[in-house]
Amino acid sequence: MRFLISGVVVSCVMASSIAQAALVQSACVTVTAVVNVQAQGAVILALSPAIPGCTPNTTPGIEFAVGMNSVTAASLNSYLASGLSALTTGQRVMVIYDDSASNCYGIAIANAGFHGEC
């Protein structure tokens, strides 16, 4: 019985750690396209080099979506503006995103990097 309880506890701990979102910071990347999916409340940034495993709507990049990672309709405009600015100027960016789903929902974008490293 003691072994069974220990096994159940280990299984629960493993399951909860697997279900948690993993926030990851990218290296410096280039925005190659910006897709404004207004009807779905989302902005998708196509990135180069592509982030492995991140393919929102088959686009190699990340998605900022209302309701995901505290993104609101108001803050979505900021992500759109940052993405368009990086696209038009060629300035590389860094992003923080959740890699637990293929959409890689974004939480932050920094033109020129979070500390100017891009």
DSSP file (Angstrom, degrees, kcal/mol; ACC not computed):
  #  RESIDUE AA STRUCTURE BP1 BP2  ACC     N-H-->O    O-->H-N    N-H-->O    O-->H-N    TCO  KAPPA ALPHA  PHI   PSI    X-CA   Y-CA   Z-CA
    1    1 A M     >        0   0    0      0, 0.0     4,-2.3     0, 0.0     5,-0.2   0.000 360.0 360.0 360.0 -39.8    0.0    0.0    0.0
    2    2 A R  H  >  +     0   0    0      1,-0.2     4,-2.1     2,-0.2     5,-0.1   0.906 360.0  49.1 -61.5 -41.4    2.9    2.4    0.8
    3    3 A F  H  > S+     0   0    0      1,-0.2     4,-2.4     2,-0.2    -1,-0.2   0.893 109.2  52.9 -64.3 -40.8    4.4    1.8   -2.6
    4    4 A L  H  > S+     0   0    0      2,-0.2     4,-2.1     1,-0.2    -2,-0.2   0.910 109.5  47.9 -62.6 -43.6    1.0    2.5   -4.3
    5    5 A I  H  X S+     0   0    0     -4,-2.3     4,-2.3     2,-0.2    -1,-0.2   0.910 111.5  50.5 -64.2 -42.7    0.6    5.8   -2.5
    6    6 A S  H  X S+     0   0    0     -4,-2.1     4,-2.4     1,-0.2    -2,-0.2   0.912 110.4  50.2 -61.4 -42.4    4.1    6.8   -3.4
    7    7 A G  H  X S+     0   0    0     -4,-2.4     4,-2.2     1,-0.2    -1,-0.2   0.880 110.0  50.0 -63.7 -39.1    3.5    5.9   -7.1
    8    8 A V  H  X S+     0   0    0     -4,-2.1     4,-2.3     2,-0.2    -1,-0.2   0.909 110.6  49.5 -66.1 -42.4    0.2    8.0   -7.1
    9    9 A V  H  X S+     0   0    0     -4,-2.3     4,-2.3     2,-0.2    -2,-0.2   0.927 111.8  48.3 -63.1 -45.4    2.0   11.0   -5.6
   10   10 A V  H  X S+     0   0    0     -4,-2.4     4,-2.4     1,-0.2    -1,-0.2   0.909 111.5  50.6 -61.9 -42.2    4.8   10.8   -8.2
   11   11 A S  H  X S+     0   0    0     -4,-2.2     4,-2.5     1,-0.2    -1,-0.2   0.903 110.7  48.8 -62.3 -42.1    2.3   10.5  -11.0
   12   12 A C  H  X S+     0   0    0     -4,-2.3     4,-2.3     2,-0.2    -2,-0.2   0.905 111.6  48.9 -66.2 -41.4    0.3   13.5   -9.8
   13   13 A V  H  X S+     0   0    0     -4,-2.3     4,-1.9     2,-0.2    -2,-0.2   0.918 113.2  47.4 -64.2 -42.8    3.5   15.6   -9.5
   14   14 A M  H  X S+     0   0    0     -4,-2.4     4,-2.0     1,-0.2    -2,-0.2   0.915 111.8  50.1 -64.6 -43.2    4.6   14.6  -13.0
   15   15 A A  H  X S+     0   0    0     -4,-2.5     4,-1.8     1,-0.2    -1,-0.2   0.895 110.7  49.1 -64.0 -40.1    1.2   15.3  -14.5
   16   16 A S  H  X S+     0   0    0     -4,-2.3     4,-0.8     1,-0.2    -1,-0.2   0.868 111.3  49.2 -70.5 -33.8    1.0   18.8  -12.9
   17   17 A S  H  < S+     0   0    0     -4,-1.9     3,-0.2     1,-0.2    -1,-0.2   0.849 110.8  50.5 -73.0 -32.0    4.4   19.7  -14.1
   18   18 A I  H  < S+     0   0    0     -4,-2.0    -2,-0.2     1,-0.2    -1,-0.2   0.868 108.9  52.2 -69.7 -36.2    3.6   18.5  -17.7
   19   19 A A  H  < S+     0   0    0     -4,-1.8    -1,-0.2    -5,-0.2    -2,-0.2   0.663  89.5  99.1 -76.5 -16.3    0.4   20.6  -17.8
   20   20 A Q  S  < S-     0   0    0     -4,-0.8     2,-0.1    -3,-0.2    -3,-0.0  -0.434  82.0-108.2 -75.1 145.8    2.1   23.8  -16.7
   21   21 A A        -     0   0    0     -2,-0.1     2,-0.7     1,-0.1    -1,-0.1  -0.451  24.7-144.1 -70.1 142.2    3.0   26.4  -19.4
   22   22 A A        -     0   0    0     -2,-0.1    77,-2.3     2,-0.0     2,-0.4  -0.922  10.4-152.5-111.1 108.3    6.7   26.7  -20.1
   23   23 A L  E     -A   98   0A   0     -2,-0.7     2,-0.4    75,-0.2    75,-0.2  -0.680  17.7-174.1 -83.4 130.3    7.6   30.3  -20.9
   24   24 A V  E     -A   97   0A   0     73,-3.1    73,-2.4    -2,-0.4     2,-0.5  -0.952  19.9-140.1-127.2 141.3   10.6   30.5  -23.2
   25   25 A Q  E     -A   96   0A   0     -2,-0.4    71,-0.2    71,-0.2     2,-0.0  -0.889  24.6-138.8-101.0 130.7   12.6   33.5  -24.4
   26   26 A S        -     0   0    0     69,-3.0     2,-0.1    -2,-0.5     3,-0.1  -0.273  14.5-112.8 -78.6 168.1   13.7   33.4  -28.0
   27   27 A A        -     0   0    0      1,-0.2    68,-0.4    67,-0.1     2,-0.3  -0.237  63.4 -59.5 -78.6-176.8   17.0   34.4  -29.4
   28   28 A C  S    S+     0   0    0     66,-0.1     2,-0.3    89,-0.1    66,-0.2  -0.566  70.3 176.2 -69.7 128.2   17.1   37.4  -31.7
   29   29 A V  B     -B   93   0A   0     64,-2.9    64,-2.9    -2,-0.3     2,-0.4  -0.885  28.2-120.0-132.5 162.1   14.8   36.7  -34.7
   30   30 A T  E     -D   48   0B   0     18,-3.3    18,-2.2    -2,-0.3     2,-0.6  -0.881  21.1-130.0-105.3 134.0   13.6   38.6  -37.7
   31   31 A V  E     +D   47   0B   0     -2,-0.4    16,-0.2    60,-0.4    59,-0.1  -0.738  28.8 174.3 -80.9 119.9    9.9   39.3  -38.3
   32   32 A T  E     +     0   0B   0     14,-2.6     2,-0.3    -2,-0.6    15,-0.2   0.592  64.4   4.1-104.1 -15.0    9.2   38.2  -41.9
   33   33 A A  E     -D   46   0B   0     13,-1.0    13,-2.5     2,-0.0     2,-0.4  -0.962  56.6-147.3-164.6 152.2    5.4   38.7  -41.9
   34   34 A V  E     -D   45   0B   0     -2,-0.3     2,-0.6    11,-0.2    11,-0.2  -0.993  12.4-165.5-126.9 123.7    2.6   40.0  -39.6
   35   35 A V  E     -D   44   0B   0      9,-3.1     9,-2.8    -2,-0.4     2,-0.9  -0.944   4.7-159.9-112.8 116.8   -0.9   38.4  -39.9
   36   36 A N  E     -D   43   0B   0     -2,-0.6     2,-1.3     7,-0.2     7,-0.2  -0.838   6.8-174.4 -97.5 103.1   -3.7   40.4  -38.2
   37   37 A V  E >>> +D   42   0B   0      5,-2.3     5,-1.6    -2,-0.9     3,-1.2  -0.616  12.5 169.4 -97.0  73.4   -6.5   37.9  -37.6
   38   38 A Q  G >45 +     0   0    0     -2,-1.3     3,-1.0     1,-0.3    -1,-0.2   0.843  69.1  58.8 -59.3 -39.3   -8.9   40.5  -36.3
   39   39 A A  G 345S+     0   0    0      1,-0.3    -1,-0.3    -3,-0.2    -2,-0.1   0.796 114.9  37.3 -63.2 -27.7  -12.0   38.2  -36.3
   40   40 A Q  G <45S-     0   0    0     -3,-1.2    -1,-0.3     2,-0.2    -2,-0.2   0.395 112.2-116.7-103.6   1.7  -10.2   35.8  -33.9
   41   41 A G  T <<5S+     0   0    0     -3,-1.0    25,-2.8    -4,-0.6     2,-0.3   0.957  71.9 123.1  64.2  51.4   -8.5   38.5  -31.8
   42   42 A A  E   < -DE  37  65B   0     -5,-1.6    -5,-2.3    23,-0.2     2,-0.4  -0.986  48.9-157.9-145.3 152.7   -5.0   37.4  -32.8
   43   43 A V  E     -DE  36  64B   0     21,-2.6    21,-3.2    -2,-0.3     2,-0.5  -0.998  15.7-161.0-127.8 126.3   -1.8   38.6  -34.3
   44   44 A I  E     -DE  35  63B   0     -9,-2.8    -9,-3.1    -2,-0.4     2,-0.6  -0.928   1.8-158.3-110.1 129.8    0.6   36.1  -35.7
   45   45 A L  E     -DE  34  62B   0     17,-2.6    17,-1.8    -2,-0.5     2,-0.4  -0.937   9.2-146.4-107.3 119.5    4.3   37.0  -36.3
   46   46 A A  E     -DE  33  61B   0    -13,-2.5   -14,-2.6    -2,-0.6   -13,-1.0  -0.722  26.3-162.1 -80.7 132.8    6.2   34.9  -38.8
   47   47 A L  E     -D   31   0B   0     13,-2.7   -16,-0.2    -2,-0.4     4,-0.1  -0.880  10.9-123.4-124.6 149.1    9.8   34.6  -37.6
   48   48 A S  E    S+D   30   0B   0    -18,-2.2   -18,-3.3    -2,-0.3     2,-0.2  -0.991 100.0  34.6-136.3 129.2   13.1   33.7  -39.1
   49   49 A P  S    S-     0   0    0      0, 0.0    -1,-0.2     0, 0.0   -19,-0.0   0.563 106.9-123.5 -67.7 152.1   14.8   31.6  -38.1
   50   50 A A        -     0   0    0     -2,-0.2    -2,-0.1     1,-0.1    11,-0.1  -0.310  16.4-118.9 -64.9 146.6   11.7   29.7  -37.2
   51   51 A I    >   -     0   0    0      3,-0.2     3,-2.1    -4,-0.1    10,-0.2  -0.798  39.3-107.6 -86.0 121.5   11.3   28.6  -33.6
   52   52 A P  T 3  S+     0   0    0      0, 0.0     3,-0.1     0, 0.0    -1,-0.1  -0.219  99.7   9.4 -53.8 130.5   11.1   24.8  -33.6
   53   53 A G  T 3  S+     0   0    0      1,-0.2     2,-0.8    50,-0.0    51,-0.2   0.382  97.1 116.8  84.2  -3.7    7.6   23.4  -33.0
   54   54 A C    <   +     0   0    0     -3,-2.1     7,-1.0    49,-0.1    -3,-0.2  -0.852  24.3 142.5-104.1 105.4    5.9   26.8  -33.3
   55   55 A T    >   -     0   0    0     47,-2.5     3,-1.7    -2,-0.8     2,-0.3  -0.464  24.0-173.8-142.0  66.8    3.5   26.9  -36.2
   56   56 A P  G >  S-     0   0    0      0, 0.0     3,-2.3     0, 0.0    47,-0.1  -0.478  86.4  -9.0 -64.6 126.4    0.3   28.9  -35.5
   57   57 A N  G 3  S-     0   0    0      1,-0.3    46,-0.0    -2,-0.3   -13,-0.0   0.858 130.5 -61.5  51.0  39.5   -2.0   28.3  -38.5
   58   58 A T  G <  S+     0   0    0     -3,-1.7    -1,-0.3     1,-0.2    -4,-0.0   0.542 107.8 130.0  64.4  12.2    1.0   26.6  -40.2
   59   59 A T    <   -     0   0    0     -3,-2.3     2,-1.4     1,-0.0    -1,-0.2  -0.820  65.7-123.3 -92.4 129.3    3.0   29.9  -40.0
   60   60 A P  S    S+     0   0    0      0, 0.0   -13,-2.7     0, 0.0     2,-0.3  -0.579  81.3  55.4 -74.0  97.1    6.5   29.4  -38.6
   61   61 A G  E    S-E   46   0B   0     -2,-1.4     2,-0.3    -7,-1.0   -15,-0.2  -0.896  86.5 -64.9 177.5-150.4    6.3   31.9  -35.7
   62   62 A I  E     -E   45   0B   0    -17,-1.8   -17,-2.6    -2,-0.3     2,-0.4  -0.875  32.1-135.6-130.8 164.1    4.3   32.8  -32.6
   63   63 A E  E     -Ef  44 105B   0     41,-1.1    43,-2.9    40,-1.0     2,-0.6  -0.975   2.5-158.0-125.7 132.0    0.7   34.0  -31.9
   64   64 A F  E     +E   43   0B   0    -21,-3.2   -21,-2.6    -2,-0.4     2,-0.4  -0.953  28.5 178.1-102.0 117.4   -0.5   36.8  -29.6
   65   65 A A  E >   -E   42   0B   0     -2,-0.6     3,-2.2    41,-0.3     6,-0.4  -0.968  34.9-106.0-129.6 137.6   -4.2   36.0  -28.9
   66   66 A V  T 3  S+     0   0    0    -25,-2.8     6,-0.2    -2,-0.4     3,-0.1  -0.358 108.2  22.3 -57.9 130.6   -6.8   37.6  -26.7
   67   67 A G  T 3  S+     0   0    0      4,-3.0     2,-0.5     1,-0.2    -1,-0.3   0.304 100.5 104.2  93.5  -8.8   -7.3   35.6  -23.6
   68   68 A M  S X  S-     0   0    0     -3,-2.2     3,-1.7     1,-0.2    -1,-0.2  -0.917  94.9  -9.1-109.2 131.0   -4.0   33.8  -23.8
   69   69 A N  T 3  S-     0   0    0     -2,-0.5    -1,-0.2     1,-0.3     3,-0.1   0.858 126.8 -59.7  53.4  40.3   -1.1   34.7  -21.4
   70   70 A S  T 3  S+     0   0    0     -3,-0.2     2,-0.4     1,-0.2    -1,-0.3   0.646  91.0 155.5  65.9  17.7   -3.1   37.8  -20.2
   71   71 A V    <   -     0   0    0     -3,-1.7    -4,-3.0    -6,-0.4    -1,-0.2  -0.627  22.2-167.7 -75.0 130.6   -3.3   39.3  -23.7
   72   72 A T     >  -     0   0    0     -2,-0.4     4,-1.8    -6,-0.2    -6,-0.0  -0.664  37.0-104.4-111.8 169.8   -6.3   41.7  -23.9
   73   73 A A  H  > S+     0   0    0     -2,-0.2     4,-0.7     1,-0.2    -1,-0.1   0.877 123.2  49.9 -60.5 -37.0   -7.9   43.3  -26.9
   74   74 A A  H >> S+     0   0    0      1,-0.2     3,-0.7     2,-0.2     4,-0.5   0.914 111.3  46.1 -69.3 -43.0   -6.2   46.6  -25.9
   75   75 A S  H >> S+     0   0    0      1,-0.2     4,-1.6     2,-0.2     3,-0.6   0.744  97.8  73.2 -73.8 -20.9   -2.8   45.1  -25.6
   76   76 A L  H 3X S+     0   0    0     -4,-1.8     4,-2.4     1,-0.2    -1,-0.2   0.863  90.7  58.8 -59.9 -35.1   -3.1   43.2  -28.9
   77   77 A N  H <X S+     0   0    0     -4,-0.7     4,-2.5    -3,-0.7    -1,-0.2   0.864 102.7  53.1 -62.4 -34.9   -2.7   46.6  -30.7
   78   78 A S  H <X S+     0   0    0     -3,-0.6     4,-2.6    -4,-0.5    -1,-0.2   0.906 109.0  48.0 -66.4 -42.3    0.7   47.0  -29.0
   79   79 A Y  H  X S+     0   0    0     -4,-1.6     4,-2.4     2,-0.2    -2,-0.2   0.899 112.1  50.4 -64.4 -40.0    1.9   43.6  -30.3
   80   80 A L  H  X S+     0   0    0     -4,-2.4     4,-2.6     2,-0.2    -2,-0.2   0.930 111.6  47.7 -62.0 -46.0    0.6   44.4  -33.7
   81   81 A A  H  X S+     0   0    0     -4,-2.5     4,-2.5     1,-0.2    -2,-0.2   0.910 112.5  48.5 -63.5 -43.2    2.4   47.8  -33.7
   82   82 A S  H  X S+     0   0    0     -4,-2.6     4,-2.3     2,-0.2    -1,-0.2   0.910 113.0  48.1 -64.0 -41.6    5.7   46.2  -32.5
   83   83 A G  H  X S+     0   0    0     -4,-2.4     4,-2.2     2,-0.2    -2,-0.2   0.922 113.1  46.5 -64.8 -44.7    5.5   43.5  -35.1
   84   84 A L  H  X S+     0   0    0     -4,-2.6     4,-2.5     2,-0.2     5,-0.2   0.889 111.6  52.3 -66.0 -38.5    4.8   45.9  -37.9
   85   85 A S  H  X S+     0   0    0     -4,-2.5     4,-2.1    -5,-0.2     6,-0.4   0.934 111.7  45.8 -61.7 -46.7    7.6   48.2  -36.7
   86   86 A A  H  X S+     0   0    0     -4,-2.3     4,-1.7     1,-0.2     5,-0.3   0.881 113.2  51.1 -64.4 -38.0   10.1   45.3  -36.7
   87   87 A L  H  < S+     0   0    0     -4,-2.2    -2,-0.2     1,-0.2    -1,-0.2   0.930 114.4  41.3 -65.1 -46.2    8.8   44.2  -40.1
   88   88 A T  H  < S+     0   0    0     -4,-2.5    -2,-0.2     1,-0.2    -1,-0.2   0.813 123.1  37.6 -76.0 -30.0    9.2   47.6  -41.8
   89   89 A T  H  < S-     0   0    0     -4,-2.1    -1,-0.2    -5,-0.2    -2,-0.2   0.660  99.3-127.5 -94.7 -16.9   12.5   48.5  -40.2
   90   90 A G     <  +     0   0    0     -4,-1.7     2,-0.2     1,-0.3    -3,-0.1   0.536  53.4 155.6  80.0   5.8   14.2   45.1  -40.3
   91   91 A Q        -     0   0    0     -6,-0.4   -60,-0.4    -5,-0.3    -1,-0.3  -0.494  41.9-125.7 -67.8 128.9   14.9   45.4  -36.6
   92   92 A R        -     0   0    0     26,-0.4    20,-2.9    -2,-0.2     2,-0.3  -0.384  28.7-159.3 -74.1 156.5   15.3   42.0  -35.0
   93   93 A V  E     -BC  29 111A   0    -64,-2.9   -64,-2.9    18,-0.2     2,-0.4  -0.816  15.4-140.5-129.9 166.3   13.2   41.1  -31.9
   94   94 A M  E     - C   0 110A   0     16,-1.6    16,-2.7    -2,-0.3     2,-0.3  -0.971  22.8-165.3-123.6 146.4   13.1   38.8  -29.0
   95   95 A V  E     - C   0 109A   0     -2,-0.4   -69,-3.0   -68,-0.4     2,-0.5  -0.941  17.3-144.4-130.5 152.7    9.9   37.2  -27.8
   96   96 A I  E     +AC  25 108A   0     12,-2.2    11,-3.0    -2,-0.3    12,-1.5  -0.980  36.0 163.6-112.8 130.4    8.7   35.4  -24.7
   97   97 A Y  E     -AC  24 106A   0    -73,-2.4   -73,-3.1    -2,-0.5     2,-0.6  -0.929  43.2-108.1-145.6 163.4    6.2   32.6  -25.5
   98   98 A D  E >   -A   23   0A   0      7,-2.4     3,-0.6    -2,-0.3     7,-0.4  -0.866  24.9-169.2 -95.7 116.0    4.5   29.5  -24.1
   99   99 A D  T 3   +     0   0    0    -77,-2.3    -1,-0.1    -2,-0.6   -76,-0.1   0.246  62.9  97.3 -93.2  15.3    5.9   26.5  -25.9
  100  100 A S  T 3  S+     0   0    0    -78,-0.2     2,-0.3     5,-0.1    -1,-0.2   0.557  88.5  37.8 -81.2  -5.5    3.3   24.0  -24.5
  101  101 A A  S X  S-     0   0    0     -3,-0.6     3,-1.7     4,-0.0     4,-0.1  -0.964  87.4-114.3-138.9 156.6    1.2   24.3  -27.7
  102  102 A S  T 3  S+     0   0    0     -2,-0.3   -47,-2.5     1,-0.3    -3,-0.0   0.698 113.3  65.7 -67.0 -17.6    2.1   24.6  -31.4
  103  103 A N  T 3  S-     0   0    0    -49,-0.2   -40,-1.0   -48,-0.2    -1,-0.3   0.711  91.3-151.0 -73.6 -18.5    0.6   28.1  -31.5
  104  104 A C    <   -     0   0    0     -3,-1.7   -41,-1.1   -42,-0.2    -5,-0.2   0.951  15.5-139.8  45.2  66.2    3.4   29.2  -29.1
  105  105 A Y  B     -f   63   0B   0     -7,-0.4    -7,-2.4   -43,-0.2   -41,-0.2  -0.351  16.1-132.2 -61.6 125.9    1.2   31.9  -27.6
  106  106 A G  E     +C   97   0A   0    -43,-2.9   -41,-0.3    -9,-0.2    -9,-0.3  -0.400  29.5 176.6 -81.3 154.7    3.3   35.1  -27.0
  107  107 A I  E     +     0   0A   0    -11,-3.0     2,-0.3     1,-0.4   -10,-0.2   0.505  70.0  14.4-126.2 -22.2    3.4   37.1  -23.8
  108  108 A A  E     -C   96   0A   0    -12,-1.5   -12,-2.2     2,-0.0    -1,-0.4  -0.995  51.8-167.8-155.8 149.8    6.1   39.7  -24.7
  109  109 A I  E     -C   95   0A   0     -2,-0.3     2,-0.5   -14,-0.2   -14,-0.2  -0.997   6.1-167.1-137.7 139.5    8.0   41.2  -27.6
  110  110 A A  E >   -C   94   0A   0    -16,-2.7     3,-1.9    -2,-0.4   -16,-1.6  -0.932  16.2-141.5-132.0 110.1   11.0   43.4  -27.5
  111  111 A N  E 3  S+C   93   0A   0     -2,-0.5   -18,-0.2     1,-0.3     5,-0.1  -0.531  95.6  11.2 -66.8 131.7   12.2   45.3  -30.6
  112  112 A A  T 3  S-     0   0    0    -20,-2.9     6,-2.3    -2,-0.3    -1,-0.3   0.485 132.0 -73.7  74.0   5.8   16.1   45.2  -30.5
  113  113 A G    X   -     0   0    0     -3,-1.9     3,-0.7     3,-0.2    -2,-0.1  -0.057  52.8 -76.8  94.9 162.6   15.9   42.6  -27.6
  114  114 A F  T 3  S+     0   0    0      1,-0.2    -1,-0.1    -4,-0.1    -3,-0.1   0.738 133.9  22.0 -71.0 -22.1   15.1   42.9  -24.0
  115  115 A H  T 3  S-     0   0    0     -3,-0.1    -1,-0.2    -5,-0.1    -2,-0.1   0.037 122.5 -90.8-131.5  26.0   18.5   44.4  -23.2
  116  116 A G  S <  S+     0   0    0     -3,-0.7    -3,-0.2    -5,-0.1    -2,-0.1   0.677  85.3 133.2  76.2  18.2   19.4   45.8  -26.6
  117  117 A E              0   0    0      1,-0.2    -4,-0.2     0, 0.0   -89,-0.1   0.536 360.0 360.0 -82.2  -5.2   21.2   42.6  -27.7
  118  118 A C              0   0    0     -6,-2.3   -26,-0.4   -26,-0.1    -1,-0.2   0.460 360.0 360.0 -95.6 360.0   19.6   42.3  -31.1
